[in-house]
Amino acid sequence: MNKLLARCPRVVGILIACVVTACAPFERGSQMTEGRSEPPEVVSPEFRFWADDSSGALAAHLPSGKPVRDVLVLSGGGPDGAFGAGVLSGWTQSGKRPSFDVVTGVSIGAIIAPYAFLGPDYDDRIEDLVLNRTGKLKRPELKVSGLLLDAGAFERNALANLVQTILTPDVVAKIAREHRSGRRLFVATTELDSQRVSVWDIGAMAQLATPEAVRAIRGVFVAAAAIPAAFTPVQFSVPSSVGLQDELHADAGVITQFWAPDPRVVRRLGGAGPTYHIIVNNLVEADFEVVQPDAASLSKRAFTTVFRSALHADLALTETLLGQAGGRMSLAYIPPDWPVAAHALDFNQDHMQELYGMGRQAGRSQSIWVSRVPESYRTLPH
C-alpha cells in the first residue's frame, strides 16, 4: 500500500483516505489546537468572497481608482513549489521582476505568497523555507490514530508551526501596510460543505491589527495547505442572518490549482490591460506514456489525466479572459523533462534543492516564460 500511495498523485491518496475515513466521526463546532479542543475562530464574511460569485464581490475587494498592472498567481504543487520559489529568486536577479499589485496563492503557492507579496527583500526567507533551513517544511508525521479515528492522517501541528513561522506579527503588519497602499494579497481555500472556492482578503484581515486577526489569518493559511483526509480541515464560525455558521475549509487544490481574479473586472479599474504572471508548480503539458495494465499504473494515469486536463482548461480560460480584457498572460510551468515529486507530501530535500536551482536559473535567464498555454498533447512517438 505504501508503494502504491508513493507512486500515485495526491488525488489518489485523498480518495483512498476518504474511503477509509467515511465512518470516522468528526466533531463540528470545535477543533484541536496544540492538543487542546477550542472553538473555531469567528471570521467576518466581509473578509472573503466566493470565487464563483458574479455579484461584484471581487470588485469590492480591489482598490478603487487604482489600475492593476501586474498580478502574480502562484499555484499549488506541494514540494514542487520549490520551482516557483526558484523562479522568483532568479527573476529578482534578472532585474526584471515587477512590483505586483495583486498576489494570489493556492496550497504551497499560498505558503509562499506572503513573502512574494512583500517583495525581493524576502527572497532569502523563501529560499530558507523551501530548502528547509527553518526545519519546518518536511514530510509530516503519520498520527498513531491515523486514518481510522481522525479527520486527518497526518499531524497538523507541524503545518500550523510552519505557518506561524511565516506569518509573524511583523509580517502581518507589513501586509496591512501594503494593503493600505492599494496592493492586495488573496489566498484561496475550499469550503467543503458547499464545495466552493473561498477567496480571503488577507490584507483586509491584517488591517484589524489584533491578536485575534493574526490567529484567523494563520488559520486561513493552514486551511489553504490542508489536503483533505491528509490533514484535519480548519473550521471557522462565520456570522450570518441566522447566527454563527460553522464552515469547514481545506486546500483549494481540491477544486483548482490556482486562482486568478477575473481580468475583465480588474480592467474596469482603469489603465491598460493587466499582465498575469502565472507560476504553475507542476507539469502542464500532457505526455505520452505506455501504461502498464495493472491497477496502480492505471489509477495513477487516470487521475493524472483528470488533474492535468482540468489545469490546462483553467489556464486556457484565463488566457481567453485576459484576451477579452486587453491583458496578457506570462506563464511559467515545470518543463516535461524536469524532475517532479512522487506525491504531494514527498518533501525530499535533494529534489527540492535541485528543482529550486533549476527554477532560479530559468528565472534569471527569463527563458521559462511563455505567452500562451501550451498545446494539450504532444505528438506520439514514431
MOWO-V77283 format. One record per residue. N is the residue number from 1. SS is DSSP state (a for helix, b for strand, c for the rest). PHI is phi in degrees with one decimal (NA if undefined). Layout:
n->[N | N]
ss->[SS | SS]
phi->[PHI | PHI]
This chain:
n->[1 | 2 | 3 | 4 | 5 | 6 | 7 | 8 | 9 | 10 | 11 | 12 | 13 | 14 | 15 | 16 | 17 | 18 | 19 | 20 | 21 | 22 | 23 | 24 | 25 | 26 | 27 | 28 | 29 | 30 | 31 | 32 | 33 | 34 | 35 | 36 | 37 | 38 | 39 | 40 | 41 | 42 | 43 | 44 | 45 | 46 | 47 | 48 | 49 | 50 | 51 | 52 | 53 | 54 | 55 | 56 | 57 | 58 | 59 | 60 | 61 | 62 | 63 | 64 | 65 | 66 | 67 | 68 | 69 | 70 | 71 | 72 | 73 | 74 | 75 | 76 | 77 | 78 | 79 | 80 | 81 | 82 | 83 | 84 | 85 | 86 | 87 | 88 | 89 | 90 | 91 | 92 | 93 | 94 | 95 | 96 | 97 | 98 | 99 | 100 | 101 | 102 | 103 | 104 | 105 | 106 | 107 | 108 | 109 | 110 | 111 | 112 | 113 | 114 | 115 | 116 | 117 | 118 | 119 | 120 | 121 | 122 | 123 | 124 | 125 | 126 | 127 | 128 | 129 | 130 | 131 | 132 | 133 | 134 | 135 | 136 | 137 | 138 | 139 | 140 | 141 | 142 | 143 | 144 | 145 | 146 | 147 | 148 | 149 | 150 | 151 | 152 | 153 | 154 | 155 | 156 | 157 | 158 | 159 | 160 | 161 | 162 | 163 | 164 | 165 | 166 | 167 | 168 | 169 | 170 | 171 | 172 | 173 | 174 | 175 | 176 | 177 | 178 | 179 | 180 | 181 | 182 | 183 | 184 | 185 | 186 | 187 | 188 | 189 | 190 | 191 | 192 | 193 | 194 | 195 | 196 | 197 | 198 | 199 | 200 | 201 | 202 | 203 | 204 | 205 | 206 | 207 | 208 | 209 | 210 | 211 | 212 | 213 | 214 | 215 | 216 | 217 | 218 | 219 | 220 | 221 | 222 | 223 | 224 | 225 | 226 | 227 | 228 | 229 | 230 | 231 | 232 | 233 | 234 | 235 | 236 | 237 | 238 | 239 | 240 | 241 | 242 | 243 | 244 | 245 | 246 | 247 | 248 | 249 | 250 | 251 | 252 | 253 | 254 | 255 | 256 | 257 | 258 | 259 | 260 | 261 | 262 | 263 | 264 | 265 | 266 | 267 | 268 | 269 | 270 | 271 | 272 | 273 | 274 | 275 | 276 | 277 | 278 | 279 | 280 | 281 | 282 | 283 | 284 | 285 | 286 | 287 | 288 | 289 | 290 | 291 | 292 | 293 | 294 | 295 | 296 | 297 | 298 | 299 | 300 | 301 | 302 | 303 | 304 | 305 | 306 | 307 | 308 | 309 | 310 | 311 | 312 | 313 | 314 | 315 | 316 | 317 | 318 | 319 | 320 | 321 | 322 | 323 | 324 | 325 | 326 | 327 | 328 | 329 | 330 | 331 | 332 | 333 | 334 | 335 | 336 | 337 | 338 | 339 | 340 | 341 | 342 | 343 | 344 | 345 | 346 | 347 | 348 | 349 | 350 | 351 | 352 | 353 | 354 | 355 | 356 | 357 | 358 | 359 | 360 | 361 | 362 | 363 | 364 | 365 | 366 | 367 | 368 | 369 | 370 | 371 | 372 | 373 | 374 | 375 | 376 | 377 | 378 | 379 | 380 | 381 | 382]
ss->[c | a | a | a | a | a | a | c | c | a | a | a | a | a | a | a | a | a | a | a | c | c | c | c | c | c | c | c | c | c | b | b | b | c | c | b | b | b | c | c | b | b | c | c | a | a | a | b | b | b | c | c | c | c | c | c | a | a | a | a | a | c | c | c | c | c | c | c | c | b | b | b | b | b | c | c | c | a | a | a | a | a | a | a | a | a | a | a | a | a | a | a | a | a | c | c | c | c | c | c | c | b | b | b | b | c | c | a | a | a | a | a | a | a | a | a | a | a | c | a | a | a | a | a | a | a | a | a | a | a | c | c | c | c | c | c | c | c | c | c | c | b | c | c | c | a | a | a | a | c | c | b | c | b | c | c | a | a | a | a | a | a | a | a | a | a | c | c | a | a | a | a | a | a | a | a | a | a | a | a | c | c | c | b | b | b | b | b | b | b | b | c | c | c | c | b | b | b | b | b | b | a | a | a | a | a | c | c | c | c | a | a | a | a | a | a | a | a | a | a | a | a | a | a | a | c | c | b | b | c | b | c | c | b | b | b | b | b | b | b | c | c | b | b | b | b | b | b | b | b | b | a | a | a | c | c | c | c | c | c | c | c | a | a | a | a | a | c | c | c | c | c | c | c | b | b | b | b | b | b | b | b | b | c | c | b | c | c | c | c | c | c | c | c | a | a | a | a | a | a | a | a | a | a | a | a | a | a | a | a | a | a | a | a | a | a | a | a | a | a | a | a | a | a | c | c | c | b | b | b | b | b | b | b | c | c | c | c | c | c | c | c | c | c | c | c | c | c | a | a | a | a | a | a | a | a | a | a | a | a | a | a | a | a | a | c | c | c | c | b | c | c | c | c | c | c | b | c | c | c | c | c]
phi->[NA | -62.2 | -66.1 | -62.1 | -63.5 | -66.3 | -88.0 | -97.6 | -69.6 | -54.0 | -63.9 | -63.1 | -61.7 | -61.5 | -66.7 | -61.4 | -62.7 | -63.4 | -64.1 | -67.4 | -92.9 | -57.9 | -101.3 | -79.9 | -72.5 | -133.6 | -84.1 | -84.8 | 92.7 | -155.0 | -149.4 | -87.2 | -128.8 | 52.4 | 82.8 | -110.7 | -86.0 | -131.4 | -67.9 | -64.9 | -65.1 | -89.5 | -125.7 | -69.0 | -65.0 | -68.5 | -94.1 | -149.0 | -148.2 | -86.8 | -62.5 | -96.2 | -78.0 | -101.9 | -88.1 | 100.4 | -62.7 | -60.0 | -58.6 | -67.4 | -100.2 | -93.9 | -67.0 | -81.6 | 77.8 | -121.8 | -61.2 | -100.6 | -102.9 | -126.6 | -120.0 | -103.7 | -118.1 | -111.3 | -88.2 | -75.7 | 154.1 | 58.4 | -61.9 | -74.2 | -61.2 | -59.8 | -60.7 | -61.8 | -61.8 | -65.6 | -60.1 | -61.3 | -64.0 | -64.6 | -60.9 | -60.8 | -64.8 | -73.0 | 78.7 | -114.0 | -76.1 | -81.0 | -87.6 | -85.5 | -75.9 | -136.7 | -126.7 | -127.2 | -146.2 | -125.9 | 56.8 | -62.4 | -62.6 | -68.0 | -63.1 | -79.3 | -54.1 | -58.5 | -68.8 | -63.0 | -65.8 | -80.2 | 104.1 | -57.1 | -61.0 | -105.0 | -59.5 | -62.6 | -69.9 | -63.5 | -62.4 | -59.3 | -67.7 | -73.8 | -92.1 | 60.1 | -70.3 | -81.7 | 73.4 | -101.5 | -99.5 | -155.6 | -62.6 | -69.9 | -86.5 | -71.9 | -72.4 | -59.6 | -72.9 | 53.5 | -78.7 | -79.2 | -116.3 | -116.5 | -85.8 | -150.0 | -79.0 | -115.6 | -65.1 | -88.0 | -59.4 | -63.5 | -65.2 | -63.7 | -65.5 | -60.3 | -62.8 | -64.2 | -64.9 | -77.1 | -93.5 | -73.3 | -54.9 | -66.5 | -64.0 | -61.8 | -63.6 | -71.2 | -61.9 | -61.9 | -62.6 | -67.0 | -62.3 | -64.8 | -81.9 | 106.3 | -88.8 | -134.9 | -121.1 | -118.8 | -127.3 | -108.4 | -133.4 | -100.7 | -88.4 | -69.7 | -63.4 | -93.9 | 58.7 | -127.6 | -85.0 | -102.2 | -108.8 | -103.4 | -89.2 | -65.9 | -63.0 | -64.4 | -65.5 | -64.5 | -59.2 | -64.3 | 55.4 | -123.7 | -57.7 | -64.8 | -66.1 | -61.8 | -62.9 | -65.1 | -61.6 | -61.1 | -61.0 | -62.1 | -70.2 | -61.8 | -60.2 | -61.5 | -108.9 | -88.1 | -64.6 | -56.7 | 76.4 | -77.1 | -125.0 | -62.8 | -66.3 | -101.6 | -97.8 | -126.6 | -100.7 | -116.7 | -61.2 | -142.8 | -66.5 | -110.1 | 107.5 | -71.9 | -118.6 | -78.9 | -123.0 | -115.8 | -116.4 | -147.5 | -53.5 | -67.8 | -61.1 | -60.5 | -108.1 | -147.0 | -84.5 | -154.6 | -127.8 | -123.9 | -62.6 | -57.3 | -61.4 | -67.3 | -71.5 | -61.0 | -63.5 | -65.4 | -73.5 | 105.9 | 80.2 | -71.2 | -59.5 | -74.9 | -104.8 | -101.4 | -93.6 | -107.5 | -107.0 | -100.1 | -85.1 | -167.0 | -76.6 | -117.4 | -72.3 | -69.2 | -130.9 | -88.9 | -151.4 | -76.2 | -89.9 | -75.1 | -81.8 | -126.8 | -59.8 | -63.8 | -66.5 | -66.9 | -67.7 | -60.2 | -66.7 | -63.2 | -70.8 | -62.7 | -64.6 | -60.4 | -60.2 | -71.0 | -64.4 | -65.0 | -61.7 | -62.3 | -64.7 | -64.7 | -65.9 | -63.3 | -64.4 | -61.8 | -61.2 | -63.7 | -65.0 | -63.7 | -61.6 | -66.5 | -92.8 | 73.8 | -99.7 | -143.4 | -104.4 | -126.9 | -113.6 | -124.7 | -148.4 | -69.3 | -62.2 | -63.8 | -98.4 | -92.9 | -73.5 | -129.6 | -68.0 | -67.6 | -160.5 | -68.1 | -111.8 | -89.8 | -83.9 | -77.2 | -68.1 | -63.9 | -63.2 | -65.8 | -65.9 | -63.4 | -67.6 | -61.1 | -62.9 | -66.1 | -64.3 | -64.7 | -63.0 | -67.1 | -67.3 | -68.0 | -82.7 | 65.8 | -79.9 | -83.2 | -85.2 | -128.1 | -101.7 | -134.3 | -68.5 | -66.2 | -58.8 | -63.9 | -128.9 | -90.0 | -63.8 | -66.3 | -67.4 | -103.2]
